[in-house]
Amino acid sequence: MFTEADHDHMARALRLAAQGLYTTTPNPRVGAVVVKDGAVVGEGWHRRAGEAHAEVLALAQAGPQARGATVYVTLEPCSHFGRTPPCSQALIDAGVARVVAAMEDPNPRVNGQGLGRLRDAGVDVRCGLLRQQAEDLNPGFVSRMARGLPWVRLKVAASLDGRTALHDGRSQWITAEAARADGHHWRARACAILTGIGTVRDDDPRLTAREVVTSRQPMRVLVDSRLEVPLGAQLLKGGALVVCAVRNPAKERELADRGCEVLALPNAAGKVDLPALMRELAARGINELHVEAGFKLNGSLVREACVDELLVYLAPSLLGDAAGMFDLMPLGDLSERQRLFFHSVDRVGDDLRLLARFSPR
């Protein structure tokens, strides 16, 4: 169905889309390539919400050569008016002969309608080329559109025996510099970074992306059931979303004075309702949520099925009887264990980086 040239051009479109890795939120990362008589005549990638979509930029570069051309795009062209006009109509107006899309758009406002409009206009439409690679580029957008939830990636740095900190809470630094720098790239691609009050007390992190050039910093989210966060915490500088279970009007006013928003989401146990928080973040346009927290909050997120993916950095060291990755209940039988699926295993400097998912998607 697809030729070697088709694969090459779609691979190029995916590389273009990846250039928007840090900037497109809440929109998806999309790339497009226009090919006429075997030659690339136009390229484009979506940079940020409100700006031109990838197809429009590629068509503009191609100009009159777009007529009769093939367009490779990593996501189904949109069919509705949003901040910009529908790309499917732009392709029709340009007179393209063929459109190859990597995947359908899971947005209910599109969901096949863009491809349908192209077919109705006589355009030869194909879909599914390098679909998995396209989905891997936009797991958060797909999750938010299909499930009403962000894609939650939980990051842990640990020794080979699974320890994340010493008994006194110190954890700097278990992994080497290359792994720490790599972790900042994962922070930068996220829409928001979440941590807990325990991590703020122990480490006072900034939770900013610092080892990568980016024009946007992720929103910071703090789970703090009793609003115990110190007002001088670095996390609060520049504003953060502080999620609590117990209201404290005086503390809330002090946080508001520092540019922070306080959101109360209590559950029946007097803790923060984590599934409700995930739904709230999705409603705010959060595609990818990056978690850097302690073993207690990590365990709660896993127990309440709020995590999609584990990003684990393993250092070649042993820490002995110290803090672990997750606070989970003991099992009565091995059959009760949670199974994960390795998505990738890579060496980063002296350390290993494991990406494991709770479903084989």
RAHU-V340396 format. One record per pair of residues at least 24 apart in sequence whose C-alpha atoms are under 10 Angstrom apart, sorted by the first residue. I is the first residue (numbers start at 0). GAP is how many residues later the second one is. If there is no record, write none. Layout:
I_GAP / I_GAP
//
This chain:
0_125 / 0_128 / 1_98 / 1_124 / 1_125 / 1_126 / 1_127 / 4_33 / 5_29 / 5_64 / 5_66 / 5_94 / 5_123 / 5_124 / 6_65 / 6_122 / 6_123 / 8_24 / 8_25 / 8_26 / 8_29 / 8_30 / 8_31 / 8_62 / 8_63 / 8_64 / 8_91 / 9_61 / 9_62 / 9_63 / 9_64 / 9_90 / 9_91 / 9_92 / 9_119 / 9_120 / 9_121 / 9_124 / 10_61 / 10_62 / 10_63 / 10_91 / 10_118 / 10_119 / 10_122 / 10_123 / 11_31 / 11_60 / 11_61 / 11_62 / 12_30 / 12_31 / 12_32 / 12_41 / 12_58 / 12_59 / 12_60 / 12_61 / 12_62 / 12_89 / 12_121 / 13_31 / 13_58 / 13_59 / 13_60 / 13_61 / 13_88 / 13_116 / 13_119 / 13_120 / 13_123 / 14_30 / 14_59 / 14_122 / 15_27 / 15_28 / 15_29 / 15_30 / 15_38 / 15_58 / 16_27 / 16_28 / 16_29 / 16_30 / 16_37 / 16_56 / 16_57 / 16_58 / 16_117 / 16_120 / 16_121 / 17_27 / 17_28 / 17_29 / 17_116 / 17_119 / 17_120 / 18_26 / 18_27 / 18_28 / 19_25 / 19_26 / 19_27 / 19_28 / 19_169 / 20_25 / 20_26 / 20_27 / 20_116 / 20_117 / 20_164 / 20_165 / 20_167 / 20_168 / 20_169 / 20_193 / 21_25 / 21_26 / 21_163 / 21_164 / 21_165 / 21_166 / 21_167 / 21_168 / 21_169 / 21_190 / 21_191 / 21_192 / 21_193 / 21_194 / 21_195 / 21_196 / 22_24 / 22_25 / 22_26 / 22_165 / 22_166 / 22_167 / 22_168 / 22_191 / 22_192 / 22_193 / 22_194 / 22_195 / 23_24 / 23_25 / 23_26 / 23_27 / 23_165 / 23_167 / 23_192 / 24_24 / 24_115 / 24_116 / 24_164 / 24_165 / 24_166 / 24_191 / 24_193 / 24_260 / 24_261 / 24_262 / 24_263 / 25_114 / 25_115 / 25_118 / 25_165 / 25_256 / 25_258 / 25_259 / 25_260 / 25_261 / 25_262 / 26_26 / 26_111 / 26_113 / 26_114 / 26_258 / 26_259 / 26_260 / 27_46 / 27_47 / 27_77 / 27_109 / 27_110 / 27_111 / 27_112 / 27_113 / 27_114 / 27_259 / 28_24 / 28_25 / 28_45 / 28_46 / 28_105 / 28_108 / 28_109 / 28_112 / 29_24 / 29_25 / 29_43 / 29_44 / 29_45 / 29_46 / 29_47 / 29_104 / 29_107 / 29_108 / 30_24 / 30_26 / 30_27 / 30_41 / 30_42 / 30_43 / 30_44 / 30_103 / 31_24 / 31_25 / 31_26 / 31_27 / 31_39 / 31_40 / 31_41 / 31_42 / 31_43 / 31_45 / 31_68 / 31_69 / 32_24 / 32_25 / 32_26 / 32_28 / 32_29 / 32_37 / 32_38 / 32_39 / 32_40 / 32_41 / 32_67 / 33_24 / 33_25 / 33_27 / 33_28 / 33_31 / 33_32 / 33_35 / 33_36 / 33_37 / 33_38 / 33_39 / 33_62 / 33_64 / 33_65 / 34_27 / 34_30 / 34_31 / 34_33 / 34_34 / 34_35 / 34_36 / 34_37 / 34_61 / 34_63 / 35_26 / 35_29 / 35_30 / 35_31 / 35_32 / 35_33 / 35_34 / 35_35 / 35_60 / 35_61 / 36_28 / 36_31 / 36_32 / 36_33 / 37_31 / 37_32 / 38_30 / 39_25 / 39_29 / 39_30 / 39_31 / 40_24 / 40_25 / 40_28 / 41_24 / 41_29 / 42_28 / 42_29 / 42_30 / 43_29 / 44_28 / 44_29 / 48_34 / 48_35 / 49_32 / 49_33 / 49_34 / 50_32 / 50_33 / 51_31 / 51_32 / 51_33 / 51_35 / 52_24 / 52_25 / 52_31 / 52_32 / 52_33 / 52_34 / 53_33 / 54_31 / 54_32 / 54_33 / 54_35 / 54_36 / 55_28 / 55_29 / 55_30 / 55_31 / 55_32 / 55_34 / 55_35 / 55_38 / 58_31 / 58_32 / 58_35 / 58_37 / 59_34 / 61_32 / 62_31 / 63_30 / 63_31 / 64_29 / 64_30 / 64_31 / 65_25 / 65_27 / 65_28 / 65_29 / 65_30 / 65_31 / 66_24 / 66_25 / 66_26 / 66_27 / 66_28 / 66_29 / 66_30 / 66_31 / 67_26 / 67_27 / 67_28 / 67_29 / 67_30 / 67_55 / 68_25 / 68_26 / 68_27 / 68_28 / 68_29 / 68_30 / 69_25 / 69_26 / 69_27 / 69_28 / 69_29 / 69_30 / 69_53 / 69_54 / 69_55 / 70_25 / 70_26 / 70_27 / 70_28 / 70_29 / 70_30 / 70_54 / 71_26 / 71_27 / 71_28 / 71_29 / 71_30 / 71_54 / 71_55 / 71_57 / 72_26 / 72_27 / 72_28 / 72_29 / 72_30 / 72_54 / 72_56 / 72_61 / 73_26 / 73_27 / 73_28 / 73_29 / 73_30 / 73_31 / 73_53 / 73_54 / 73_55 / 73_56 / 73_57 / 73_59 / 73_60 / 73_61 / 73_63 / 74_25 / 74_26 / 74_27 / 74_28 / 74_29 / 74_30 / 74_31 / 74_52 / 74_53 / 74_56 / 74_59 / 74_60 / 74_63 / 75_24 / 75_25 / 75_26 / 75_27 / 75_28 / 75_29 / 75_30 / 75_31 / 75_34 / 75_35 / 75_36 / 75_37 / 75_38 / 75_39 / 75_51 / 75_52 / 76_24 / 76_26 / 76_27 / 76_28 / 76_33 / 76_34 / 76_35 / 76_36 / 76_37 / 76_38 / 76_40 / 76_41 / 77_26 / 77_27 / 77_29 / 77_31 / 77_32 / 77_33 / 77_34 / 77_35 / 77_36 / 77_37 / 77_39 / 78_30 / 78_31 / 78_32 / 78_33 / 78_34 / 78_35 / 78_36 / 78_37 / 78_38 / 78_39 / 79_29 / 79_30 / 79_33 / 79_34 / 80_28 / 85_24 / 85_28 / 86_27 / 87_25 / 87_26 / 87_27 / 87_28 / 87_29 / 87_30 / 87_33 / 88_25 / 88_28 / 88_29 / 88_32 / 90_27 / 90_32 / 91_25 / 91_26 / 91_27 / 91_28 / 91_29 / 91_30 / 91_31 / 92_28 / 94_26 / 94_27 / 94_28 / 95_26 / 95_27 / 95_28 / 96_24 / 96_25 / 96_26 / 96_27 / 96_28 / 97_24 / 97_25 / 97_26 / 97_27 / 97_28 / 98_24 / 98_25 / 98_26 / 98_27 / 98_28 / 99_24 / 99_25 / 99_26 / 99_27 / 99_28 / 99_29 / 100_24 / 100_25 / 100_26 / 100_27 / 100_28 / 100_29 / 100_30 / 100_33 / 101_24 / 101_25 / 101_26 / 101_27 / 101_28 / 101_29 / 101_30 / 101_31 / 101_32 / 101_33 / 102_24 / 102_25 / 102_26 / 102_27 / 102_28 / 102_29 / 102_30 / 102_31 / 102_32 / 103_24 / 103_27 / 103_30 / 103_31 / 104_36 / 104_37 / 104_40 / 104_41 / 105_35 / 105_36 / 105_37 / 105_38 / 105_39 / 105_40 / 105_41 / 106_34 / 106_35 / 106_37 / 106_38 / 106_39 / 107_37 / 107_38 / 108_36 / 110_34 / 131_229 / 134_226 / 135_225 / 137_149 / 137_150 / 138_148 / 138_149 / 138_169 / 138_222 / 139_50 / 139_51 / 139_142 / 139_145 / 139_146 / 139_147 / 139_148 / 139_149 / 140_141 / 140_144 / 140_145 / 140_146 / 140_147 / 141_145 / 142_139 / 142_144 / 142_145 / 142_165 / 143_135 / 143_137 / 143_138 / 143_139 / 143_141 / 143_142 / 143_143 / 143_144 / 144_137 / 144_140 / 144_142 / 146_132 / 146_135 / 147_130 / 147_131 / 147_132 / 147_133 / 147_134 / 147_135 / 147_137 / 147_139 / 148_126 / 148_127 / 148_128 / 148_129 / 148_130 / 148_131 / 148_132 / 148_133 / 148_134 / 148_136 / 148_137 / 148_138 / 148_139 / 148_140 / 148_157 / 149_41 / 149_42 / 149_128 / 149_129 / 149_130 / 149_131 / 149_132 / 149_133 / 149_134 / 149_135 / 149_136 / 149_137 / 149_138 / 149_139 / 149_140 / 149_156 / 149_157 / 149_158 / 150_39 / 150_127 / 150_131 / 150_135 / 150_136 / 150_137 / 150_138 / 150_139 / 150_155 / 150_156 / 150_157 / 150_158 / 151_38 / 151_40 / 151_41 / 151_42 / 151_126 / 151_135 / 151_136 / 151_137 / 151_138 / 151_139 / 151_149 / 151_154 / 151_155 / 151_156 / 151_157 / 151_158 / 152_33 / 152_34 / 152_37 / 152_40 / 152_135 / 152_136 / 152_137 / 152_138 / 152_139 / 152_153 / 152_154 / 152_155 / 152_156 / 152_157 / 152_158 / 152_202 / 152_203 / 152_204 / 153_39 / 153_40 / 153_135 / 153_136 / 153_137 / 153_138 / 153_139 / 153_144 / 153_147 / 153_148 / 153_152 / 153_153 / 153_154 / 153_155 / 153_156 / 153_157 / 153_158 / 153_201 / 153_202 / 154_28 / 154_31 / 154_32 / 154_135 / 154_136 / 154_137 / 154_138 / 154_143 / 154_154 / 154_155 / 154_156 / 154_157 / 154_158 / 154_170 / 154_199 / 154_200 / 155_27 / 155_135 / 155_136 / 155_137 / 155_138 / 155_139 / 155_142 / 155_154 / 155_155 / 155_156 / 155_157 / 155_158 / 155_168 / 155_169 / 155_170 / 155_197 / 155_198 / 156_26 / 156_135 / 156_154 / 156_155 / 156_156 / 156_157 / 156_158 / 156_168 / 156_194 / 156_195 / 156_196 / 157_154 / 157_155 / 157_156 / 157_157 / 157_158 / 157_159 / 157_160 / 157_161 / 157_165 / 157_166 / 157_167 / 157_193 / 158_154 / 158_155 / 158_156 / 158_157 / 158_158 / 158_159 / 158_160 / 158_161 / 158_165 / 158_166 / 158_192 / 159_153 / 159_154 / 159_155 / 159_156 / 159_157 / 159_158 / 159_159 / 159_160 / 159_191 / 159_192 / 160_153 / 160_154 / 160_155 / 160_156 / 160_157 / 160_158 / 160_159 / 160_160 / 160_161 / 160_163 / 161_150 / 161_152 / 161_153 / 161_155 / 161_156 / 161_157 / 161_158 / 161_159 / 161_160 / 161_161 / 161_162 / 161_163 / 161_164 / 162_132 / 162_151 / 162_152 / 162_154 / 162_155 / 162_156 / 162_157 / 162_158 / 162_159 / 162_160 / 162_161 / 162_162 / 162_163 / 163_130 / 163_131 / 163_150 / 163_155 / 163_158 / 163_159 / 163_160 / 163_161 / 163_162 / 164_129 / 164_130 / 164_154 / 164_156 / 164_157 / 164_158 / 164_159 / 164_160 / 165_153 / 165_154 / 165_155 / 165_156 / 165_157 / 165_158 / 166_154 / 166_155 / 166_156 / 167_34 / 167_154 / 167_155 / 168_29 / 168_30 / 168_32 / 168_33 / 168_34 / 168_125 / 168_153 / 168_154 / 169_32 / 169_33 / 169_153 / 170_31 / 170_32 / 170_152 / 171_31 / 172_142 / 173_139 / 173_140 / 173_141 / 173_142 / 173_143 / 173_144 / 173_145 / 173_177 / 174_138 / 174_139 / 174_140 / 174_141 / 174_142 / 174_173 / 174_174 / 174_175 / 174_176 / 174_177 / 175_137 / 175_138 / 175_139 / 175_140 / 175_172 / 175_173 / 175_174 / 175_175 / 176_171 / 176_172 / 176_173 / 176_174 / 177_169 / 177_170 / 177_171 / 177_172 / 177_173 / 178_134 / 178_135 / 178_136 / 178_168 / 178_169 / 178_170 / 178_171 / 178_172 / 178_173 / 178_174 / 179_31 / 179_133 / 179_168 / 179_169 / 179_171 / 180_28 / 180_29 / 180_30 / 180_31 / 180_167 / 181_29 / 181_30 / 181_131 / 181_166 / 181_167 / 181_171 / 182_26 / 182_27 / 182_28 / 182_29 / 182_128 / 182_129 / 182_130 / 182_170 / 183_24 / 183_25 / 183_26 / 183_27 / 183_28 / 184_24 / 184_25 / 184_26 / 184_27 / 184_28 / 184_29 / 185_26 / 185_102 / 185_104 / 185_125 / 186_24 / 186_25 / 186_30 / 186_31 / 186_101 / 186_102 / 186_103 / 186_104 / 186_105 / 187_24 / 187_25 / 187_26 / 187_27 / 187_28 / 187_29 / 187_30 / 187_102 / 188_25 / 188_27 / 188_28 / 188_29 / 188_98 / 188_99 / 188_100 / 188_101 / 189_27 / 189_28 / 189_29 / 189_96 / 189_97 / 189_98 / 189_99 / 189_100 / 189_101 / 190_25 / 190_26 / 190_27 / 190_28 / 190_29 / 190_90 / 190_94 / 190_95 / 190_96 / 190_97 / 190_98 / 190_99 / 191_25 / 191_26 / 191_27 / 191_28 / 191_29 / 191_48 / 191_49 / 191_89 / 191_93 / 191_94 / 191_95 / 191_96 / 191_97 / 191_98 / 191_99 / 192_24 / 192_25 / 192_26 / 192_27 / 192_28 / 192_29 / 192_47 / 192_95 / 192_96 / 192_97 / 192_98 / 192_99 / 192_100 / 193_24 / 193_25 / 193_26 / 193_27 / 193_28 / 193_29 / 193_46 / 193_47 / 193_48 / 193_95 / 193_96 / 193_97 / 193_98 / 193_99 / 194_25 / 194_26 / 194_27 / 194_28 / 194_29 / 194_40 / 194_47 / 194_95 / 194_96 / 194_97 / 194_98 / 194_99 / 194_102 / 194_103 / 195_25 / 195_26 / 195_27 / 195_28 / 195_29 / 195_33 / 195_46 / 195_47 / 195_95 / 195_96 / 195_97 / 195_98 / 195_99 / 195_100 / 195_101 / 195_102 / 196_25 / 196_26 / 196_27 / 196_28 / 196_29 / 196_30 / 196_31 / 196_32 / 196_33 / 196_45 / 196_96 / 196_97 / 196_100 / 197_25 / 197_26 / 197_30 / 197_31 / 197_95 / 197_96 / 197_97 / 197_98 / 197_99 / 198_93 / 198_94 / 198_95 / 198_96 / 198_97 / 198_98 / 199_24 / 199_28 / 199_29 / 199_30 / 199_33 / 199_34 / 199_35 / 199_93 / 199_94 / 200_27 / 200_28 / 200_29 / 200_32 / 201_92 / 202_30 / 202_31 / 203_25 / 203_26 / 203_28 / 203_29 / 203_30 / 203_31 / 204_28 / 204_29 / 204_30 / 204_31 / 204_87 / 205_27 / 205_28 / 205_29 / 205_30 / 205_31 / 206_27 / 206_28 / 206_85 / 207_27 / 217_68 / 217_70 / 217_71 / 217_72 / 218_67 / 218_70 / 219_40 / 219_69 / 219_70 / 220_39 / 220_40 / 220_41 / 220_60 / 220_68 / 220_69 / 220_70 / 221_40 / 221_71 / 222_40 / 222_42 / 222_48 / 222_49 / 222_50 / 222_51 / 222_54 / 222_70 / 222_74 / 223_38 / 223_40 / 223_47 / 223_48 / 224_39 / 224_40 / 224_41 / 224_45 / 224_46 / 224_47 / 224_48 / 225_44 / 225_45 / 225_46 / 226_24 / 226_25 / 226_28 / 226_35 / 228_26 / 229_25 / 230_24 / 230_27 / 231_26 / 235_24 / 242_29 / 242_30 / 242_31 / 242_34 / 243_26 / 243_27 / 243_28 / 243_29 / 244_24 / 244_25 / 244_26 / 244_27 / 244_28 / 245_24 / 245_25 / 245_26 / 272_31 / 273_26 / 273_27 / 273_30 / 273_31 / 273_32 / 274_26 / 274_29 / 274_30 / 274_31 / 275_30 / 276_29 / 277_28 / 277_29 / 292_32 / 292_33 / 293_29 / 293_30 / 293_31 / 293_32 / 293_33 / 294_28 / 294_29 / 294_30 / 294_31 / 294_32 / 294_33 / 295_28 / 295_29 / 295_30 / 295_31 / 295_32 / 296_28 / 296_29 / 296_30 / 297_27 / 297_28 / 297_29 / 297_30 / 298_26 / 298_27 / 298_28 / 298_29 / 298_30 / 299_26 / 299_27 / 299_28 / 300_25 / 300_26 / 301_24 / 301_25 / 301_26 / 301_36 / 301_56 / 302_24 / 302_25 / 302_26 / 302_35 / 304_53 / 306_50 / 306_51 / 307_32 / 307_48 / 307_49 / 307_50 / 307_51 / 307_53 / 308_31 / 308_32 / 308_33 / 308_34 / 308_46 / 308_47 / 308_48 / 308_49 / 308_50 / 309_30 / 309_31 / 309_32 / 309_33 / 309_44 / 309_45 / 309_46 / 309_47 / 309_48 / 310_33 / 310_42 / 310_43 / 310_44 / 310_45 / 310_46 / 311_33 / 311_40 / 311_41 / 311_42 / 311_43 / 311_44 / 312_32 / 312_33 / 312_34 / 312_35 / 312_38 / 312_39 / 312_40 / 312_41 / 312_42 / 313_33 / 313_34 / 313_36 / 313_37 / 313_38 / 313_39 / 313_40 / 314_33 / 314_34 / 314_35 / 314_36 / 314_37 / 314_38 / 315_34 / 315_35 / 315_36 / 316_34
//
